[in-house]
Amino acid sequence: MRYAVAILGAAALVVSPALGDDQGPKSAGSGVETASKAESADERAIRASAETFTRAYNAGDAHALAEQFSKNADVIDGDGVRIRGREAIEQSLAATFKEEPGDKITLEIDSLRLISPDVALEEGRNTVTPAGGAPVTRRHIVIHVKQDGRWYMDSVREVEEPVVRPHDRLKVLEWMLGEWTDEGSDSIVRTSCHWSKDENYLLRDITVQVEGATALSITQRIGWDPLTERFKSWEFDSEGGHSEGLWARAGEKNWVVKHAGVLSDGRTSSATRVIDLETPDRMRWASIDRVVGGEAIPEEMSFIMVKTPPAPGTQAGEKSAPTPTPARDKR
């Protein structure tokens, strides 16, 4: 029966949301463009200097840090303070370490591009954690120059990274709000999506009915995971199963979620779920690459979900009692 996929998948109607511009956790090697072995060697040298910078900063060694800058380097920090020259940079760093001992820094290089054999452009983030305070993250743009066979930082610009609320990230998923229905010959699937009270999560209730009786219900919470920098879902079904999903954008109106869970009998389950938003009120959902208890299930399941107009007096995103919906065409 069509509703069986919901039980096997522990959350069959997961609609994978957009990841936006975020493509998961960024490593030091993301976004690097190289076109030759020489460029690759230069790239490695720049990354090695970033590691040296981190070690020196965390050791409070102002002199070793200053040696990473060119003689006439120009720095504008996140507070708008401008410092020119290696000697002035060392003095400024020494004063910082004296006033705020124990500060630690982490660096992330989001992109690194060689503009010429002797000039490279780096974009990334740095996070400074005071000994007894909250971490501060800033974006940075660094121009590296190669002098006498060694790479130095020649220009550094910092800006404080804006804080993006989880609610603002989730706005790309507002199309999920409201009531959605799929009616088949042997089952009816209804989903209801609304904001959590703090508006930092999307909450979905999924109900599968067979012959008028509820066969399965699922609750789902969708949010932003700051650790992996991805959208993530957590689901619990009425049979006692649970699962998690990591989501990514696959196109302007297409989304993919990699799902893994545990059924109530202890078997593991996994699947790839794909959604195609055909119109604002119609989406195609499919579950592929399904594996339950270590055994592949070759059958692909797909549904057409149609949005139900809000009941009088309610707005999209508010809970309302489900209303009967005529059966829709399925392709």
C-alpha positions as a Markdown table, in Angstrom:
| # | Residue | x | y | z |
|---|---|---|---|---|
| 1 | Met | 0.0 | 0.0 | 0.0 |
| 2 | Arg | 1.1 | 3.6 | -0.7 |
| 3 | Tyr | 1.2 | 4.6 | 3.0 |
| 4 | Ala | 3.7 | 1.8 | 3.8 |
| 5 | Val | 6.6 | 3.9 | 2.5 |
| 6 | Ala | 5.9 | 6.3 | 5.3 |
| 7 | Ile | 6.3 | 3.6 | 7.9 |
| 8 | Leu | 9.4 | 2.2 | 6.3 |
| 9 | Gly | 11.0 | 5.6 | 5.9 |
| 10 | Ala | 10.0 | 6.9 | 9.3 |
| 11 | Ala | 9.0 | 10.2 | 7.7 |
| 12 | Ala | 8.0 | 9.5 | 4.1 |
| 13 | Leu | 6.7 | 13.0 | 3.4 |
| 14 | Val | 9.8 | 14.9 | 4.3 |
| 15 | Val | 10.0 | 17.9 | 2.0 |
| 16 | Ser | 13.6 | 18.9 | 1.7 |
| 17 | Pro | 14.2 | 22.6 | 2.1 |
| 18 | Ala | 16.6 | 24.9 | 0.5 |
| 19 | Leu | 20.1 | 25.3 | 1.6 |
| 20 | Gly | 20.3 | 28.7 | 0.0 |
| 21 | Asp | 23.9 | 29.8 | -0.6 |
| 22 | Asp | 25.1 | 27.6 | 2.2 |
| 23 | Gln | 26.5 | 24.3 | 1.0 |
| 24 | Gly | 27.4 | 22.6 | 4.2 |
| 25 | Pro | 30.4 | 23.1 | 6.5 |
| 26 | Lys | 33.3 | 24.9 | 4.8 |
| 27 | Ser | 36.8 | 23.4 | 5.0 |
| 28 | Ala | 40.0 | 25.3 | 4.5 |
| 29 | Gly | 40.1 | 23.9 | 1.0 |
| 30 | Ser | 36.7 | 25.0 | -0.3 |
| 31 | Gly | 36.5 | 27.4 | -3.2 |
| 32 | Val | 40.1 | 27.1 | -4.2 |
| 33 | Glu | 40.8 | 27.5 | -7.9 |
| 34 | Thr | 44.1 | 26.2 | -9.3 |
| 35 | Ala | 45.2 | 25.8 | -12.9 |
| 36 | Ser | 48.7 | 24.4 | -12.6 |
| 37 | Lys | 51.1 | 22.6 | -10.3 |
| 38 | Ala | 52.9 | 25.9 | -9.6 |
| 39 | Glu | 49.6 | 27.5 | -8.4 |
| 40 | Ser | 48.9 | 24.5 | -6.3 |
| 41 | Ala | 52.2 | 24.8 | -4.5 |
| 42 | Asp | 51.6 | 28.5 | -3.9 |
| 43 | Glu | 48.2 | 27.7 | -2.6 |
| 44 | Arg | 49.6 | 25.2 | -0.1 |
| 45 | Ala | 52.2 | 27.7 | 1.0 |
| 46 | Ile | 49.5 | 30.3 | 1.7 |
| 47 | Arg | 47.5 | 27.8 | 3.7 |
| 48 | Ala | 50.6 | 26.8 | 5.6 |
| 49 | Ser | 51.2 | 30.5 | 6.5 |
| 50 | Ala | 47.6 | 30.7 | 7.8 |
| 51 | Glu | 48.3 | 27.7 | 10.1 |
| 52 | Thr | 51.4 | 29.5 | 11.3 |
| 53 | Phe | 49.4 | 32.6 | 11.9 |
| 54 | Thr | 46.9 | 30.7 | 14.0 |
| 55 | Arg | 49.6 | 29.0 | 16.2 |
| 56 | Ala | 51.4 | 32.3 | 16.7 |
| 57 | Tyr | 48.2 | 34.2 | 17.7 |
| 58 | Asn | 47.1 | 31.5 | 20.1 |
| 59 | Ala | 50.5 | 31.6 | 21.7 |
| 60 | Gly | 50.3 | 35.4 | 22.0 |
| 61 | Asp | 53.5 | 35.8 | 19.9 |
| 62 | Ala | 53.2 | 39.3 | 18.4 |
| 63 | His | 56.5 | 39.2 | 16.7 |
| 64 | Ala | 55.9 | 35.8 | 14.9 |
| 65 | Leu | 52.5 | 37.2 | 13.8 |
| 66 | Ala | 54.0 | 40.4 | 12.4 |
| 67 | Glu | 56.4 | 38.3 | 10.3 |
| 68 | Gln | 53.4 | 37.1 | 8.3 |
| 69 | Phe | 52.8 | 40.6 | 7.0 |
| 70 | Ser | 54.8 | 42.4 | 4.3 |
| 71 | Lys | 57.0 | 45.3 | 5.4 |
| 72 | Asn | 54.4 | 47.9 | 4.2 |
| 73 | Ala | 51.2 | 45.9 | 4.9 |
| 74 | Asp | 48.0 | 47.8 | 5.4 |
| 75 | Val | 45.3 | 46.5 | 7.8 |
| 76 | Ile | 41.8 | 47.8 | 8.6 |
| 77 | Asp | 40.3 | 45.7 | 11.4 |
| 78 | Gly | 36.7 | 45.1 | 12.2 |
| 79 | Asp | 36.5 | 48.2 | 14.4 |
| 80 | Gly | 37.6 | 50.4 | 11.5 |
| 81 | Val | 41.1 | 51.0 | 13.0 |
| 82 | Arg | 43.8 | 51.3 | 10.3 |
| 83 | Ile | 47.4 | 50.1 | 10.9 |
| 84 | Arg | 50.2 | 50.5 | 8.4 |
| 85 | Gly | 53.5 | 48.7 | 8.4 |
| 86 | Arg | 54.9 | 45.6 | 9.9 |
| 87 | Glu | 56.3 | 47.4 | 12.9 |
| 88 | Ala | 53.1 | 49.1 | 13.8 |
| 89 | Ile | 51.2 | 45.8 | 13.4 |
| 90 | Glu | 53.5 | 44.1 | 15.8 |
| 91 | Gln | 53.1 | 46.9 | 18.4 |
| 92 | Ser | 49.3 | 46.7 | 18.0 |
| 93 | Leu | 49.2 | 43.0 | 18.5 |
| 94 | Ala | 51.5 | 43.1 | 21.5 |
| 95 | Ala | 49.2 | 45.7 | 23.1 |
| 96 | Thr | 46.2 | 43.5 | 22.4 |
| 97 | Phe | 47.8 | 40.4 | 23.9 |
| 98 | Lys | 48.7 | 42.4 | 27.0 |
| 99 | Glu | 45.2 | 43.8 | 27.5 |
| 100 | Glu | 43.4 | 40.6 | 26.6 |
| 101 | Pro | 45.6 | 37.6 | 27.4 |
| 102 | Gly | 44.4 | 34.2 | 26.5 |
| 103 | Asp | 42.6 | 35.2 | 23.3 |
| 104 | Lys | 42.3 | 32.4 | 20.8 |
| 105 | Ile | 41.6 | 32.5 | 17.0 |
| 106 | Thr | 40.3 | 30.1 | 14.4 |
| 107 | Leu | 40.5 | 30.8 | 10.6 |
| 108 | Glu | 38.4 | 29.6 | 7.8 |
| 109 | Ile | 39.4 | 30.2 | 4.1 |
| 110 | Asp | 36.3 | 30.2 | 2.0 |
| 111 | Ser | 38.0 | 31.0 | -1.2 |
| 112 | Leu | 41.6 | 31.4 | -2.4 |
| 113 | Arg | 42.4 | 32.6 | -5.9 |
| 114 | Leu | 45.7 | 33.4 | -7.6 |
| 115 | Ile | 45.4 | 36.7 | -9.5 |
| 116 | Ser | 48.9 | 36.6 | -10.8 |
| 117 | Pro | 52.0 | 34.5 | -10.1 |
| 118 | Asp | 52.8 | 36.9 | -7.2 |
| 119 | Val | 49.4 | 38.0 | -6.0 |
| 120 | Ala | 46.6 | 35.9 | -4.4 |
| 121 | Leu | 43.2 | 36.9 | -3.0 |
| 122 | Glu | 41.7 | 35.2 | 0.0 |
| 123 | Glu | 38.2 | 35.5 | 1.4 |
| 124 | Gly | 37.2 | 33.9 | 4.7 |
| 125 | Arg | 36.3 | 34.3 | 8.3 |
| 126 | Asn | 38.1 | 34.5 | 11.6 |
| 127 | Thr | 36.7 | 34.0 | 15.0 |
| 128 | Val | 38.4 | 35.4 | 18.1 |
| 129 | Thr | 37.3 | 33.9 | 21.5 |
| 130 | Pro | 38.4 | 35.9 | 24.5 |
| 131 | Ala | 39.5 | 34.1 | 27.6 |
| 132 | Gly | 36.3 | 34.9 | 29.4 |
| 133 | Gly | 33.9 | 36.2 | 26.8 |
| 134 | Ala | 31.8 | 35.4 | 23.8 |
| 135 | Pro | 33.4 | 34.7 | 20.4 |
| 136 | Val | 33.4 | 37.4 | 17.7 |
| 137 | Thr | 33.3 | 36.4 | 14.1 |
| 138 | Arg | 34.4 | 38.7 | 11.3 |
| 139 | Arg | 34.7 | 38.3 | 7.5 |
| 140 | His | 38.1 | 39.1 | 6.0 |
| 141 | Ile | 39.6 | 39.8 | 2.6 |
| 142 | Val | 43.3 | 39.4 | 2.4 |
| 143 | Ile | 45.7 | 40.2 | -0.5 |
| 144 | His | 48.8 | 38.0 | -0.4 |
| 145 | Val | 52.0 | 39.0 | -2.2 |
| 146 | Lys | 55.0 | 36.8 | -3.0 |
| 147 | Gln | 58.3 | 38.4 | -2.2 |
| 148 | Asp | 61.7 | 36.7 | -2.4 |
| 149 | Gly | 59.9 | 33.3 | -2.8 |
| 150 | Arg | 57.7 | 33.8 | 0.3 |
| 151 | Trp | 54.1 | 34.7 | 0.7 |
| 152 | Tyr | 53.1 | 37.7 | 2.9 |
| 153 | Met | 49.8 | 39.4 | 3.8 |
| 154 | Asp | 49.9 | 42.8 | 2.2 |
| 155 | Ser | 46.4 | 44.1 | 2.7 |
| 156 | Val | 43.8 | 42.9 | 5.2 |
| 157 | Arg | 40.2 | 44.2 | 5.5 |
| 158 | Glu | 37.8 | 42.9 | 8.2 |
| 159 | Val | 34.1 | 43.4 | 8.7 |
| 160 | Glu | 32.0 | 42.0 | 11.5 |
| 161 | Glu | 29.9 | 39.2 | 10.2 |
| 162 | Pro | 26.2 | 40.0 | 10.4 |
| 163 | Val | 24.1 | 37.8 | 12.7 |
| 164 | Val | 21.5 | 36.0 | 10.6 |
| 165 | Arg | 18.6 | 34.7 | 12.7 |
| 166 | Pro | 17.4 | 31.2 | 12.1 |
| 167 | His | 14.0 | 32.6 | 11.2 |
| 168 | Asp | 15.5 | 34.7 | 8.4 |
| 169 | Arg | 17.3 | 31.7 | 7.0 |
| 170 | Leu | 14.1 | 29.7 | 7.0 |
| 171 | Lys | 12.2 | 32.2 | 5.0 |
| 172 | Val | 13.3 | 30.4 | 1.9 |
| 173 | Leu | 11.0 | 27.6 | 3.1 |
| 174 | Glu | 7.9 | 29.7 | 3.6 |
| 175 | Trp | 6.2 | 28.1 | 0.6 |
| 176 | Met | 5.9 | 25.0 | 2.8 |
| 177 | Leu | 3.5 | 26.8 | 5.2 |
| 178 | Gly | -0.2 | 25.7 | 5.2 |
| 179 | Glu | -2.0 | 22.5 | 4.4 |
| 180 | Trp | -1.0 | 20.0 | 1.7 |
| 181 | Thr | -2.9 | 16.9 | 0.6 |
| 182 | Asp | -2.3 | 13.9 | -1.5 |
| 183 | Glu | -5.2 | 11.5 | -2.2 |
| 184 | Gly | -4.8 | 8.1 | -3.6 |
| 185 | Ser | -7.0 | 5.1 | -4.2 |
| 186 | Asp | -6.1 | 3.5 | -0.8 |
| 187 | Ser | -4.8 | 6.4 | 1.4 |
| 188 | Ile | -4.9 | 10.1 | 2.1 |
| 189 | Val | -1.8 | 12.0 | 3.2 |
| 190 | Arg | -2.2 | 15.4 | 4.8 |
| 191 | Thr | 0.6 | 17.7 | 6.0 |
| 192 | Ser | 0.3 | 20.9 | 8.0 |
| 193 | Cys | 3.2 | 23.3 | 8.4 |
| 194 | His | 3.4 | 26.3 | 10.7 |
| 195 | Trp | 6.0 | 28.4 | 12.5 |
| 196 | Ser | 7.1 | 27.5 | 16.0 |
| 197 | Lys | 6.2 | 30.1 | 18.7 |
| 198 | Asp | 9.7 | 31.6 | 18.5 |
| 199 | Glu | 9.6 | 31.5 | 14.7 |
| 200 | Asn | 13.0 | 29.9 | 14.6 |
| 201 | Tyr | 11.7 | 26.5 | 13.4 |
| 202 | Leu | 9.1 | 25.2 | 11.0 |
| 203 | Leu | 6.9 | 22.5 | 12.5 |
| 204 | Arg | 5.1 | 20.0 | 10.3 |
| 205 | Asp | 2.4 | 17.5 | 11.2 |
| 206 | Ile | 2.0 | 14.6 | 8.8 |
| 207 | Thr | -0.9 | 12.2 | 8.9 |
| 208 | Val | -1.5 | 9.1 | 6.8 |
| 209 | Gln | -5.1 | 7.8 | 6.7 |
| 210 | Val | -6.3 | 4.5 | 5.3 |
| 211 | Glu | -10.0 | 3.8 | 4.9 |
| 212 | Gly | -10.8 | 6.8 | 7.1 |
| 213 | Ala | -8.5 | 5.7 | 10.0 |
| 214 | Thr | -5.2 | 7.2 | 10.9 |
| 215 | Ala | -2.5 | 4.7 | 10.1 |
| 216 | Leu | 0.6 | 6.8 | 10.9 |
| 217 | Ser | 1.3 | 10.3 | 12.2 |
| 218 | Ile | 4.7 | 12.1 | 12.1 |
| 219 | Thr | 5.9 | 15.3 | 13.7 |
| 220 | Gln | 8.8 | 17.1 | 12.2 |
| 221 | Arg | 10.9 | 20.1 | 13.3 |
| 222 | Ile | 13.0 | 21.9 | 10.6 |
| 223 | Gly | 15.8 | 24.3 | 11.6 |
| 224 | Trp | 19.2 | 25.7 | 10.9 |
| 225 | Asp | 22.1 | 23.7 | 12.4 |
| 226 | Pro | 25.0 | 26.2 | 13.1 |
| 227 | Leu | 27.4 | 23.3 | 13.6 |
| 228 | Thr | 27.1 | 21.9 | 10.1 |
| 229 | Glu | 25.8 | 25.1 | 8.6 |
| 230 | Arg | 23.0 | 23.3 | 6.9 |
| 231 | Phe | 19.2 | 22.9 | 7.3 |
| 232 | Lys | 18.3 | 19.9 | 9.3 |
| 233 | Ser | 15.2 | 18.0 | 10.2 |
| 234 | Trp | 14.2 | 15.9 | 13.2 |
| 235 | Glu | 11.2 | 13.5 | 12.9 |
| 236 | Phe | 9.3 | 11.2 | 15.3 |
| 237 | Asp | 6.5 | 8.9 | 14.2 |
| 238 | Ser | 3.6 | 7.3 | 16.0 |
| 239 | Glu | 5.1 | 3.8 | 15.7 |
| 240 | Gly | 8.1 | 4.8 | 17.8 |
| 241 | Gly | 10.6 | 5.5 | 15.0 |
| 242 | His | 12.8 | 8.6 | 14.6 |
| 243 | Ser | 15.1 | 10.0 | 12.0 |
| 244 | Glu | 17.2 | 13.0 | 10.9 |
| 245 | Gly | 17.7 | 14.7 | 7.5 |
| 246 | Leu | 20.4 | 16.9 | 6.0 |
| 247 | Trp | 19.1 | 19.1 | 3.2 |
| 248 | Ala | 20.6 | 20.8 | 0.1 |
| 249 | Arg | 19.4 | 22.8 | -2.8 |
| 250 | Ala | 19.5 | 21.0 | -6.2 |
| 251 | Gly | 18.1 | 23.8 | -8.4 |
| 252 | Glu | 15.9 | 26.9 | -8.3 |
| 253 | Lys | 12.8 | 24.8 | -7.5 |
| 254 | Asn | 14.3 | 21.5 | -6.6 |
| 255 | Trp | 15.5 | 20.2 | -3.2 |
| 256 | Val | 17.2 | 17.0 | -1.9 |
| 257 | Val | 17.3 | 15.6 | 1.6 |
| 258 | Lys | 19.5 | 12.8 | 2.8 |
| 259 | His | 17.6 | 11.0 | 5.4 |
| 260 | Ala | 18.6 | 8.4 | 8.0 |
| 261 | Gly | 16.6 | 6.9 | 10.9 |
| 262 | Val | 15.7 | 4.0 | 13.1 |
| 263 | Leu | 12.4 | 2.1 | 13.0 |
| 264 | Ser | 10.5 | 1.0 | 16.1 |
| 265 | Asp | 11.8 | -2.6 | 15.7 |
| 266 | Gly | 15.5 | -1.4 | 15.7 |
| 267 | Arg | 16.1 | -1.6 | 12.0 |
| 268 | Thr | 17.9 | 1.3 | 10.4 |
| 269 | Ser | 16.5 | 3.1 | 7.4 |
| 270 | Ser | 17.8 | 5.6 | 4.9 |
| 271 | Ala | 16.5 | 7.3 | 1.8 |
| 272 | Thr | 17.0 | 10.2 | -0.6 |
| 273 | Arg | 14.0 | 12.5 | -0.9 |
| 274 | Val | 13.5 | 14.8 | -3.9 |
| 275 | Ile | 11.0 | 17.6 | -4.3 |
| 276 | Asp | 10.1 | 19.5 | -7.4 |
| 277 | Leu | 8.0 | 22.6 | -6.7 |
| 278 | Glu | 6.0 | 22.7 | -9.9 |
| 279 | Thr | 3.8 | 25.7 | -8.9 |
| 280 | Pro | 3.4 | 27.6 | -5.6 |
| 281 | Asp | 0.4 | 25.2 | -4.9 |
| 282 | Arg | 1.7 | 21.9 | -6.4 |
| 283 | Met | 4.8 | 19.9 | -5.7 |
| 284 | Arg | 6.1 | 16.5 | -6.7 |
| 285 | Trp | 7.7 | 14.5 | -3.9 |
| 286 | Ala | 9.7 | 11.3 | -4.4 |
| 287 | Ser | 11.6 | 8.8 | -2.2 |
| 288 | Ile | 14.5 | 7.0 | -3.9 |
| 289 | Asp | 17.6 | 5.0 | -2.9 |
| 290 | Arg | 15.6 | 3.5 | 0.0 |
| 291 | Val | 17.4 | 1.0 | 2.3 |
| 292 | Val | 15.7 | -0.7 | 5.3 |
| 293 | Gly | 17.6 | -3.0 | 7.7 |
| 294 | Gly | 20.5 | -3.1 | 5.2 |
| 295 | Glu | 18.3 | -4.2 | 2.3 |
| 296 | Ala | 17.7 | -2.0 | -0.7 |
| 297 | Ile | 14.1 | -1.3 | -1.7 |
| 298 | Pro | 14.1 | -0.8 | -5.5 |
| 299 | Glu | 10.6 | 0.6 | -5.8 |
| 300 | Glu | 10.5 | 4.4 | -6.2 |
| 301 | Met | 7.6 | 6.2 | -4.5 |
| 302 | Ser | 6.3 | 9.5 | -5.7 |
| 303 | Phe | 3.4 | 11.7 | -4.9 |
| 304 | Ile | 1.7 | 14.9 | -6.0 |
| 305 | Met | 1.0 | 17.2 | -3.1 |
| 306 | Val | -1.5 | 20.0 | -3.6 |
| 307 | Lys | -1.9 | 23.0 | -1.3 |
| 308 | Thr | -5.3 | 23.5 | 0.4 |
| 309 | Pro | -6.6 | 27.1 | 0.5 |
| 310 | Pro | -6.6 | 28.4 | 4.1 |
| 311 | Ala | -9.8 | 28.1 | 6.0 |
| 312 | Pro | -11.8 | 31.4 | 6.4 |
| 313 | Gly | -10.3 | 33.5 | 9.1 |
| 314 | Thr | -6.9 | 31.9 | 9.1 |
| 315 | Gln | -3.6 | 32.8 | 7.4 |
| 316 | Ala | -1.0 | 30.7 | 5.9 |
| 317 | Gly | 1.3 | 29.2 | 8.6 |
| 318 | Glu | -1.5 | 29.1 | 11.2 |
| 319 | Lys | -3.0 | 25.8 | 12.3 |
| 320 | Ser | -6.4 | 25.0 | 11.0 |
| 321 | Ala | -8.6 | 21.9 | 11.0 |
| 322 | Pro | -8.0 | 19.8 | 7.9 |
| 323 | Thr | -10.7 | 20.0 | 5.2 |
| 324 | Pro | -11.5 | 17.4 | 2.6 |
| 325 | Thr | -9.7 | 17.9 | -0.7 |
| 326 | Pro | -10.7 | 16.4 | -4.0 |
| 327 | Ala | -8.4 | 13.9 | -5.5 |
| 328 | Arg | -5.7 | 15.3 | -7.7 |
| 329 | Asp | -4.2 | 14.0 | -10.9 |
| 330 | Lys | -0.9 | 12.1 | -10.5 |
| 331 | Arg | 1.6 | 11.7 | -13.2 |
